[in-house]
């Protein structure tokens, strides 16, 4: 639910103070939101994303610059491919949607491609919802929404999301379209990249489901439009610039993302717990900025290296503290109440730990087997 007006205004002011004076907010996109949902226990990422802090600039100011992101060449190639897919009123894109997802419908012809231009993200969100309502009122036709704007409440703060496209089918159902520049080779693509695209699409599906629920509530008993859980992934075929498509079932990713987003601590609670005067502006002196960042607890895991700009900074701190999470979540889960490498080694040597603890018993057994193996090797 949206925050009450006065409470929401106070939160926005507080988040603006955290960014720093006159620092524009960085929009929280679906890629960042999917990464945030993958690590819902990280209060540091939640508050930085909620406040719209530019984490790339922040990481550089901390001396641990981010080492990932698309090159300018990849961005240019991706934009050119997307323009090709959407040329001629999206004729090729709609043909692929019909072929892969809705063969029983009439082939798309004279599809509606409404203008979604409006002022600001709120205006574009309202315009998108208006056009979706208009499409629902006129079933039987295809509608292509090019770069619509959707809003999703994330831990008490709105996130504005922009999918590549949303298609309204003649039966009134909605499909999310993701256009990527990585290739489909012999009909299949890199599983890791497809998985990332599916997680991103799941965020769009959740936002569309909120719009569908509102339209259903306004419909006076009419059923809500259905958001399809099979999205269309459009990529270049082999090594050409010709589009190919694959239907991707994102029900699992949608369920996981919804559950993780629900677990996120409300951003206002994190902001209220920060010391007065905390600011994350990259313009601050290094020591002051480091202290501000460290005032918010982080939950580091190796997976953060491919998803968060602050991963190298958090990894260095995690290693300094000897946290077992540096070794990965599976290892952390196996060690129970042992949270540092020092505690683990002490338990293995029999210097600490409850012998009745299964993790401690396993460590001591492993240490004994290692000692036996070393002794045998020295004979």
N, C-alpha and C positions, 0 to 999 in steps of 0.2 A: 504494500500500500504506500502511496506517496506520503511524505512527511507533511504535517500541518504547516501552513504558510510561514508563520513566525519562526517555528523551529527549523524549517528548511532553510530560511533566509540566514539564520544564525549559523547553521552548518556550512553554508556556502561561503560566508564571510570567514569562518574559521579555516576552511580549506584554502581559501585565497591567501590567508596569512601564512599558511604552511608552505605555499609555493614561493612566496617572496613578493615584495612590492612590484607591481606592474609586470609580473611574469604571466604570460598567457597560459591557460590550461592546455595540456596535451590531451587530445581526445582518447578515450578508452575504446579501442576497436575490438572486433571479434577475436582477432589473433591474441591480443593481450588478455582478453577476458577468458579465453579457453585456457591459457597458461595459468591465469589466476585460479581458475576452477580446479586445475590439476594439483594445486598446492594450497587448499583453503585455510590451512593452519598458519600461514605466513602473514602475520599482522603487518610486517614491514611493507610487503608488496601491496597489501590491501589499502593501506593509508596513502602510499605514494601514488598508486593508480587512481584512487578515489579523489585525491587532491589535484590530479592532472600534472604531476611532476614529470619533467622530461628525464627519465631514468638514464638515457644515453649520456646526456650532459652531466648528470649527477655522478655516474660511474667514472667519467673522465676526470671530474673535479676531485674525486676520492683517490685517484691514482690507479684505478682498476678498470680501464676502458672495456666496453663490450666488444667482443670479437666475432659477432655474427650480424647478419642482416643482408638484404639483397643489394647487389651492385647496381650502379646506375644503368649499366648495359642490360641487366636482367629486368629492371623496371621498365625500360624503354621497349624491350622485346615483348614483355607481358602486355603493356598498353597497346602496342600495335596489334598483337594477336586478338585481344579483346575487341578492339575496333573492327577487325575483320569479321569476327563472329557475330557482331551486332549490326553489321552493315545491312542496308536495304530494309530498314524497319525490323531488324531481328529475324529476317526470314529463315536464315540457316539455323539460328538458335532454336526457333520454334519448331523447325523440321526435326531437329534432334530430340527435342522434348516429346514430340508426337511419336517419333520412332521408338524411343527407349522407354517411355513411361505411359503413353496413352494412345495405343494403336486403335482402340475402339472408338475414339472420338473422330469427328470430321477433321480432315487435314486443315492446318491453319492457313487461312487466307484472309486478307484485309484485317489483320489483328489490330487491336487498339494499342497504341504506344503513347500514353498520356504524358504531358509535360509535368514533371515533378518539381520544377523550379519554385523556390520560396526563400524567404529571408531567414537565415539562421537554422540551426538543427531542429529547434522546436517547430518552426514553420514548415520545414521539410517533412518532419514526422507527421504533422497534421495533414499536410497535402497528400502524403502516402496513404494515410488511413482513409482520407476522403475518396481517393481513387479506388482503393480496395472495396470500400462501401459501394461505390458506383458500379464496379465490376460485379459485385454480388447481386445488385439490383437488376442486372441485365445478363442473365445466364444464357449459355448457348454460343458465346463468342470467346475467342482467345484474347487475352490481355497480357502485354509485356511491360513490366515496370523496370525501367533501366536505372540502376543505382537508387533504389528507394532508401528512405531513412526510417529506421525502427528505433524504438526506445525500450530499454530493459532496466528494471530496478535491480541494482546490485548492492546489497548490504546497505540499503538506505540512500544510495546515491544513483542518479540516472546515468546510464551509459547509452550513447547514441551510436547505432550500428548501421553500416552501409553494405549490404550484400551486393554482389555483382548484378544480380537480377532476380526478380520473382515473377513467376508465370502463373496467371489465373487460367485454369482449364475451363472448357465449356460447361462442365458439370459444377463449376464454382469452387473446386478445390485449388489449393495453392502449392506451388513447388518452388523450392530454393534452387538457384543455379549458381555454381561456383566455377569460375573460369581461371585456369591456372596455366602457367607457361611450361611446366615440366611435361615431357612427352608420354604418350601412351604407346608403348612398344608391343606390337602384336596383340593389342587389345588390353594390355595390363601396364601398370605404372609402379613406381617405387612404393612399396607398402607403407614406409614411414611417411612419405609425402601425402599419400592418399589418407592415411590416418589423421595427419594434421589438418587436411582439408575437411575431413569428416567432423572433427571436433569443432572446427570453425563454423561449419554449416549448422551444427547442432545448436550453437548459440543463436543463430538467425532463426531457426525453427522455434526455439523457446520464445523469442521476441514476437514472432508471427502468431504463435498460439495465444499470447496475451491480447493481440489485436482481434483475433478471431473470437475470443471469449467476449470482448466488449461489443463487437458487432452482433453476436448472438444474443446478448442481454438486451440490445436495443431492438431486436427483431420481433419482439412481441410473441415469442413462442416458436419462431422459425428456427430450424437447426443452425448452429454455427458453421461457418465454412471450415472445412477440414484441411489442416496443414499436412501434406504428405510427408512420411518419414523416409521416403526414398528421394534423395536429391540427385540432381544431374551435375556430374563433374565433366567439364569440357576442357580438353587439352589438345595440343598439336598431335597429329598422327605421325608416329615414327619420328623422322627427323625433318619433316616438312613443316609448312605453316598452315596445312589444311586441318580444320577442326575435326576431332573425333570425340565421342562422348561415352560415358559409362554411368549407369544408375548405381548409386551407393546407398545401402541401407544404413541409416545413422541412428536406429532406435537405441542401440547400446550406448553410443556416445551421448545421445540426448538424455538418457536416464542418468548416466554418471554425472554429466555437467549440471543437470538440475539438482541432483543430490548434493554435489559439492558447493554450488552457489548458495544453497540453503544453509550450509554449514558455516559460511563466512561470517565472521564477527562483524557486527554493524560498524561501519566506518565512524559514526559519531561516537561510539563507545571507545574506540581506539584514540580518536582525537581528544576526547575528554581526559584520557589518562596521560597525555603528554605533558611535560613540563611547560609552564607558561613561557611564551616567547620562542618556542621551537620553530625553526624554519629550515626548509630543505633547499634553499636557493643555491645553485652552483657558484654564485658570486661570493659566498661567504668564505672566510679563511678556512683552510683545510682542517685545522683542529676543531673549530666550532662546528663545521659541517659534519665531520666524523662523529662528534659527540651527539649531534642531532639524530643522525641515522642510527647510531647504536642505542639510542633511547627507545627504539621500537624493536621488540623481539622479532627475530627471523627464524624461519624453519627451513634450513638449507638441506638439499639433497642433490646428488650428482645430476639428476634430471634437470635441475635449474639451469645448468650450463647451456642448454639448447633452447631455453625459454625466457630467461630473465637477464636484463642488462646488468644487474647488480650481482650476478652469480659469482664472479671472481672475487669481489670484495667479501661476500658472505662466506665463500669457501675458505679464504685466508683466515677469517675470524674463527670459523669452525675448526680449522686445523690448529690454530693457536690454543683453543680451549680443549683440544683433544676429544671433540664430540664424535661419538660413533656414527652419527648420521652422515659424516663425511664418507663413510664406507658404503652408504646406500641404505634405503629403507628396508630391504629384506634382512640385512645384517642387524639393523636396529631392532627389528621386530623379534629376532631370535634371542636377543640379549636381555629382554625383559627390563628390569629396573636398573641395569648397568648402563649408564649414559655416557661414560667417558672411557677412552682407551686405557687410561691409568687404572680405573676400577676393574676393567676386564682383565688386565694383566695381573693385578693383585689377586683377583678371584682365581685365576688359573694357577697361580703359584701357591694358593692356599693361605694367603696372608689376609684375606678379607672375604666377606660374602657368607651367606647362609648355605651350609652344605645341603640343606633340603630344597634349595632353589634349583629347579631343573636346569636353568641356564648355567648356574655355578657348577653343578655336578658335571654337565657336559664339557665345560671348559677344563675342569680338572682332569677329566678322563682323557680329553684331547692332549693336554699337557703331558700326562703320564705316557701316552702312546708315542708322543714325539720324543720324549726322553729315552724310551726303550729303543726306538728306531735309531737315534743318534748313538746310543751305547753299542748297539749291534753293528753299526757302520764303522765304529772305531776299533773293533776287535780284529 
